[in-house]
């Protein structure tokens, strides 16, 4: 018998951040943390670009930066909710305070990523939790 080919789960993620370096770092950490899946990361640098992509493509997860040059991640989160899109959202920010985390959750985000604590383990736990993937200890 031929061995069965393992099918990797395909995950499509949109990361919205106006800082190209932060976008690169987040993308890299997400890919490195989800090695058991085939991860496709799309990126947008503005709310307008993000909304255009959201209207035409299917994503499994959104990661929105808290502060964008032309808006906020919370505004983008609200725009997504207003369109009845149920894709989970994670808010990422360099302001790692508890107040922002609580606001993110109350606004409808699944979770929150503090850019001050970035690591493969931390980002993968947040992303897997938002996607409903069981985290192995």
Buried (B, 14 or more C-beta within 10 A) or exposed (E): EEEEEEEEEEBBBBBBBBBEEBBEBBBBBBBBBBEEBEBBBBBBBBBEBBBEBBEEEEBBBBBBBBBBEEBBBBBBBEBBEEEEBEBBBBBBBBEEEEEBBEBBEEBBBBBBBBBEEBEBEBBBBBBBBBBEBEEEE
